[in-house]
Amino acid sequence: MTTDPCDDCGKRVRVAGGIGDMWTSTGPSGGMTLEFDDGREAFLCFDCIEALPDDPGADDVGGDRDA
């Protein structure tokens, strides 16, 4: 199982797929990467995604995230 920290709250969440799941049972991911209009990306847990405002921008995610 592979985990990555949420770019907003810092909680480590499961990332589905990849080499880490080759010999273990698979399950759902705990978050996803969002790409914003300016090209920046952020990996967020589902709780932080739900807390985003409608039509979020990169500035809505904890701090300055450069691509």
C-alpha positions in Angstrom: 0.0 0.0 0.0 1.3 3.4 -0.9 0.4 6.6 1.0 0.9 10.3 0.2 0.2 13.3 2.5 -2.7 15.6 1.7 -1.3 18.9 0.4 -3.9 20.7 2.6 -4.2 19.0 5.9 -1.1 16.8 5.8 -2.9 13.5 6.7 -1.4 10.5 5.0 -3.9 8.8 2.7 -3.9 5.7 0.6 -3.1 6.0 -3.1 -4.6 3.2 -5.1 -2.8 1.3 -7.8 0.9 1.3 -8.7 3.6 -1.1 -7.7 2.7 -0.9 -4.0 -0.6 -2.8 -4.7 0.9 -5.5 -6.9 1.0 -8.3 -4.2 -1.7 -6.9 -1.8 -5.4 -6.6 -2.1 -6.6 -3.4 -3.8 -9.0 -0.9 -2.4 -10.1 2.6 -3.0 -7.9 5.6 -2.9 -8.2 8.1 0.0 -7.8 11.1 -2.2 -7.0 12.5 -5.7 -4.8 15.0 -7.5 -6.5 18.1 -8.6 -5.0 20.2 -11.5 -5.9 23.9 -11.5 -6.3 26.3 -14.5 -2.8 27.8 -13.8 -1.2 24.4 -14.1 -0.5 23.8 -10.4 -1.5 20.4 -8.9 -2.4 19.4 -5.4 -3.1 15.9 -3.9 -6.0 16.2 -1.5 -7.8 13.8 0.8 -11.5 13.5 0.1 -12.4 15.4 3.3 -10.4 18.4 2.1 -11.9 18.1 -1.4 -15.4 18.3 0.1 -14.4 21.4 2.1 -13.3 23.3 -1.0 -15.6 26.1 -2.2 -17.5 25.9 -5.5 -15.1 26.5 -8.4 -11.9 26.3 -6.3 -8.5 27.7 -7.4 -5.0 26.7 -6.3 -5.1 29.5 -3.7 -7.9 27.7 -1.9 -5.4 24.8 -1.0 -3.2 25.4 2.0 -0.4 27.7 0.9 1.4 28.4 -2.3 1.7 25.2 -4.4 4.0 25.6 -7.4 3.7 23.2 -10.3 
